[in-house]
Each structure stands twice: as structure tokens, then as C-alpha cells.
């Protein structure tokens, strides 16, 4: 179960395996210093797995090594799957990207925007612009996250119980009601702010499809792609394979309370951060992205739909460095825009990196990351288990090491 099969020798797809050994040395140094418990990296080219590196432990204290079938917390690497789910329904005519979300979610029918004051007594004004579907998919809706702790609006989320982790007794509809009855941080479309927007998209998927989010995602994405180990909480057969979770406190410190959340069924299905998966399963998803919506004859979305998702949707072709309100990642965002569900590299020179224009990427709260470079035919996944994701520059450093191993 979950075994990773090398499909092509690195040399046969112009990758130097000796150079990739630097990835092992780099990440193992973090393990040796107790800054990471364990890690795994997959490198594929042309949709074929060419290299797998791994080190350390899935559970350091129990002595359980990282294995091919280790189950990792994706957190925000869930967002691209939920966005794909929405665009499947877009193809079926369920909505237009310009549609006012208020026609389905009453609490967003007349949104108000925060202008001043403390969380306990905010001053707000009516929004001159509705929250549209494309605002949610691009994080330009004015919604936010409580854990960012930057603004009084963030504090309002925390007061309702939405900090890094959320009330387990509520369902998705109740969560959306809690967020959407709070003021927006800004007028939709005027800025970018990392937020619960994709979770609201997950609720829209339920409304549009008439199914629960987990049922729709399983039926239209996971089963067609053969992602049998991707779940919203661990099944009995996955419990022993679930990676332990660690938090940064000078070193990686085990946190069993947070870790246990992944073992319990939840009603608040988070389309923004709820999935668990294996490296092999997520490689299937990346291969589908590399194939423009199709892999091995299985098409999830049409080519033109995918190309729309993969373009920068920020106004005037802006990048995140100039349009974002928050510093949500340790990766520099100069020359990086945002599409419908993932970041899009606009200019590698402005980004001061080796990454090709058009590369799609996103990461998760436990320091995981993926990117799909269609120009280079490259897909790479990083899996680890450390909160928060911005503790170390793992993602950018990994990109540098992998691209330096490409021979063509």
C-alpha cells in the first residue's frame, strides 16, 4: 500500500542524481539538529517518478522511520484540490466566475468592510463590490484567517474560535456563517489576503453539487486519480502510518494534542486545509496538473479550464509582493502571481530563482510544499511535519537544489 515506484532513471530525463544527493544532505542536517523530525521529497519529470529522498522519522519518539506510505497532513495543499472541484462544476454550468456569492450564501449578500476600531467595536461600511466567485478562488475576497494576528478582523475570527485550529463541533455551513457575518478586511478585488476563502468555496461545492464536500471530492477527483490514501481523517488502516506533528520551539517539539485532530472525524470539512495524503497519492494529483487536467487518460478538467486556472488573476498582472496584505510564507513573492487555486510564477528573474514562468505551487502549514513546472516537465513534492511553515527556508532552498540538478 502506498509504495513509490521509480518509473524512470534520473539520467534518462536529464536529472543528475549526484546533484540530488545535495537535497538529502541539506534536509538530513535539519534532522540531525532536531529542527525537523523527518522528511520526504519526490521528483518527477514528464509525469514519471525519477527520484525519492527520505530521512528521519515519521514519529521520532517512537522510532518510526519515514516510509513510502507515511500519511502526511496536507493542510493548505488541500486548496488546489478544492479549487479543481469547483471548476469541475464550473464546466457543468453551476456558476459563472463573476457571480455574486450572496445568491448562494445569504450572509454574503450585503457584505460590510472594516474601516476602523477595535475588534470589540469595529466601524464598518457597506461594500461597494460584492464578493464574487473569482474573488474566493484568488484570495481577493476580503476574508482572512484568525491565526495571522495582524488586524482587528483577524481577532474577530479568533473570538469565534477560529485560530490555527477550529471548533470540531461545527459543520462547514456553520463555519461559513461565522466567517461571513464578520466584516471583510477590504473591498473585494482590491488586495490579496490569505484566508478561509477556499473553505467557503468548499461550501459552495456542496451547494452546487448537492453532495457533501468529501463525497464530491472523492467521486470526481480522488477515485478517478486512484488517490486511495487521501482522506479527511485517518482510517483504521492509516493510524500507524500517520506522521506525528511537531511545533517549532528552538527545535522540533512533539505536539500530540494537535496531532490527534487528524485521527478524529470532523464535521467542519476544510476545503482550505483538511486533507491527509501520501506522497504517492499527491504525485498523482501533480501529474494531473502537469498534464493540464489529465493523466493516464483520466481527464479531471478540460484543457481550456485548466489554462484559465493556471494564469495570473491578480489585477493588472500584479504580483503578490505588491498586492498581498500579509506575509503568509517564507518564500519571496516578487514575480509570483496567483491563479484559481495556486500561485503562478510570472518572472523567475524578479523572483530571483531558477523556477520557470508559469510554474504552479502551494504549501501547507506543516512545512509541506509542491510545485509543477510545465515548461521543464517537472513536479516536486516536499513532505514534512513542522508547524509553522515559515520556520525555515525549506521551500525556496529545495527549489534551488532541484533545479541545479537539471541537465536540460
N, C-alpha and C positions, 0 to 999 in steps of 0.2 A: 504494500500500500504506500503510495506517495513516493516511490523510488524515482530518482532523477537519472535519466538515461542520456548519456553523452551521444549526440547524434552525428557529430562531425568533429574531426580533429581541428584544433585551433589553427594549425598551419594551413589547412585546406581552405580556410575562409580568411586568410591574411591576418591572423592574430598571432603574436609572438607569445607562446606560453611562458617563456623565461621572463618576459616583462611582466606578465600577470602574476608571477611569483611575488612581485612587489606588493600586490594587494594583500597577500597572506601575511607578509612581514609587517605591513602597516597596521592591519587590524589586530594581529596577534600581539603587537606591542600594547594596544589598549587592553587586551585581556590580561596580559602579564602584569600590568599596572593596576588591575582591578577596576579599570574605568569602564569596561564592558564585561559582561558575563560570557557572551557568546555571539557568534555572527555567522551569516551565510551570504554568499554572493553568487549570482548566476549570470553568465554572459552568453548570449545567443547572437548568431548572425544569420541573416536570411531566414529567420524563423526556426533555425536549428540550434539546439543547445550545444555549445562548444566547450564550456568550461564551468566548473563549480568549485568554489572555495568555501571552506568552513573552518571554524575554530572555536575553542572554548566550550561552554556548557549551555544547554537549554535550561538546566537548573543546576547552578554552581554548587549549592549546598548539598544537594542530593547526589552530585557527581554524574548527572545525566548529560552525556555529550550532545552537541548539536548533530542532528541526523537529517537525512533527506526528507523524512516525513514529519519533522518538527512542525507543530502548528504555531503560527505567529499571529500576533494582533496587528491587523492592518491599520486600524484607526482611519485616518483620513485617506488612505489609499482605497477606501471604500467609495469615495466621492466619484471617481471616474465610472465605476460600475453603475451607480445610481443615475448618473448623467446619461449614460448609454441607455439605461432602462427608459428614461423619459423620452429620449429621441426615437426609440422604437415606437412609442405611442405617437410621437410627432408624425412619423411616417404613415400612421394609420388615421391621421386627421383629428386626433384628440384635442389639439390646441394649435395655436399659432404662437410663434416666439414673441410677438408683440402683444399678446393677450394680457389683459389686466387680471392678475391673480385673484383679485377680490371677487370675481364671479364664481370662484370655487371655494375660496376661504374667506368667509364673511368678515373675519377680524381684520383683513387687509383691504376691505372695501373702501375705507376712508382713513388711510394712514396719516399719522401725525409725525412731525420731525422735531427732535430735540434741538433747542436753541440755547438754553442756559439753565443754571441752577443745580442744586444737589439731587441725588437720586431720590431723596425723600420728598422733594417738591420741585419737579422739573417744569420748566416753561417749554411749551411746545406750540407748533403752528401746523395748520393743515398742509400736507404735502402737495406741491403744485403738479407732481407727476405720480401716477400710480405705480405700484410695484408690478412689473411685467415679468413674464416667464424668463425672458433672457437676462433680466437683472439677477434672478435667483441663480441661474446656471453660471453666471460670471462673477458672482460675489459683489455686485454693484447695487444691491437692493437697499442698503442701509441697515440691514440686520447685523448682529455682532455675535460675539462669544463672551460669556461671563469670565472665562479664565484669563482673558487678556489684561484685565485690571488697569485699563488706561483711562476710561471715561465714566461719567455717572451712568450712562446707559449700560455699560458692562456691569456696573454694580447692581442695577435693577435686575439683570439676569441672575446674578448670584443670590440676591434676596429671594428669588423664586426657586432657588435650589439648583441652578444650572451653573456650576463651576466647572472644574475639569471633568467631573463625573456627575451623572444626572439621577433624579429620583427614579427608582426602579418600579414604583407602584403605578406610575402613569403610563398611558399608551401614547402612540405617536400623535393622535389627534389632540390629546390634552397638552402635550408638549408644544405643538404648533400654536395652540390657543394661548398658552403662556407667553410665547415669544411675540406673537403678532398683535397682542393687546398692549405691548410696550411701544414707546416711541422709536422711530427709526433714528439712526445716528446721523444720517444726512439724506438729502433728497435723492431718490433712486436715479442712478446713472451718472452722478456727479463725482463719485470716488469709488475706490475698491477697498473692501474691508472683509477680512476673513471672518466667516460667520456660520450660523446654523442654516444658511440658505439652502444647502443641499439636503438637509433634513426636511425642510419644507417641500423641496422637490420630491422627496420620498413620499410625503403625504399626498402630493398631487398625483403621483404614480398610482397610489391606492384609489384615489377618487376617479381618475381617468379609466383605470383598468377594472375596477370593481373587485380587486383582489388585495390581500394584504401584501405589503412590500416584499416580505420574504418569499411568499408564494410566487409573485410575479417574477422576481429576480431569478429564482430557481428555475422556473419554467422557460423563461425566454433567454437567459444568459448562462447560468451555471450548468444546467443539464446539457444543453446543446454543445457547450465547450468541454464537457467532461470534467468540470471542476467539482468533483465529488467531496473534496475535503474543505470546501469553503462554506462556512456556516456562521450563524449569528451568535451561537454559544456552543460550547463543546458537547458533542455526543459522547456517550459512554465509551466508545472505542477510541476517542480522541484524548481523553483526560490525561493519560500518561504521556502523551506526546506534546501537550501544551507547554510552551516555553514559560518559565517563571518571568515575572515582571520586576524590574529594578528601577530605582529612582536615584538621581544624582545627589550625592551628599559628600562631595570630595572624591568619592569612589562610588561604584555601583552597589546600592544597598537594596537587598531583597524587600519587597513590599507585598506581603501575602494578602492584605485586605483588598487592595486594588486588583491584584491578580485574580482573586476569587470571583470577581464580577463576570469574567468570561466563562465561568462554569455554570452560571445560573440563567435559566430562561428569562427573557426580558419582554415586556410589552411595548417599551419605547424603542422600536426598531430604528436605529440610527442610520439613515442613508448617508450621513456625513462621516460616520466613523465606527460602525458597529460590527464589521465583518472580521472573521478569523480565516486564515488560509495557510496553505503550504507554498513553498517556493515553486513546486511543480505546477500547482493549480494557477498561481498568478502568472507563471510563464505562459500558460495557455491564453490568458487574457492579454498579456503583452503581445503575443504573436498575432492575435486578432487585431490589435491596434496597428501593428506593423503592416498587416495585410489590408489596411484601410477598411476594416469592418468585417473581414473574412479570414478564416484559417481552415485549412484542410477541407475545403468545400463547404464549410459551415458559415453562412453569412448571418451576422447579427444585425447590422445596419447597412443600408445601401451606400455605395461609394460617395455619392454627392452629399449625403447626410454626414458621413464621416468627415469629408473635406470641410464642410461648414463648421463642424465641431473643432477641427484642428487649426482653424485660423484665429488670429488675434481679434477679439471682440471689444477691446478697450477703445473708447472714443479717440478719433484722430490717430489711430495706431500708436497710442501711448504705451509706455512700459510700466511695469509695477513700481519701479523706483520712483516714477514721477506721479503715479495715480493712486497708489495704495496709502491708506491711512495708518497701517500698522506694520511693525517689523515682525512678521509671523514666522520667519525662517532665518537660519544662519547663512543661507545661500544668498549672495548678492543678486538683486533683481534688475540691475541695469541690463537693458537689451532683452528682457523677458516679458512677454505679454501674457494674456490669459484667454483661452478659448471657452468652449462649452463643457467645462468639467475638469480641465487640467491646464497647467502652464504651457506656454508655447514660446520657444526661443525665437527671437526676432533677428538678433545680430550677435554672433559669437565674439566679435571684436569689442562691442560695447559691453558684453558680459565678461570679457577678458578670460575666455575659456575656449577649449577645443571643440565645444559642442556645436553641431550643425544647426543652421537655421531650420525652423520647423519641428525641432525636437519637442516631444510631449513628455511631461513629467509631473510627478507629485510625490509627496511623502506623508508619513504618519507620525503621530505623537510619540511613539516609542522608537524613534530614530530610523524607521524603515524608509525606503525610497525606491522609486523606479524611474527609468526614462526609456523612451522609444525614439530612436534616431532613424527616421525612414531614409534619409539621404545616405547614411552609412550602413543601412540594413541591420542596425544594432539594437538589441533590447537587453537591459541590465536591471537586475533586482538586488537590493540590499535588504537583508532581514536581520533585525536585532531586537533588543527588548529594554531599551533605556529611555525613561522619561526625565526631562522633556527633550524634544527632538533637537533643540538648538544648543544643547550642551557642548557638543564638539563639531568641528567642520567635516564630519564624515562624508557627507554627500558630495560636496564640491571636490574634496581630495580624491574620492573614489573616481569621479569623472576624469580627473587629471590622470590618474594611474591607468584607467582602462583605455582612454584614447591614445596614451603614449604607447600602448601595446599593439595598436592597429598598424599594419604594414601597408595598407592601401585603403 
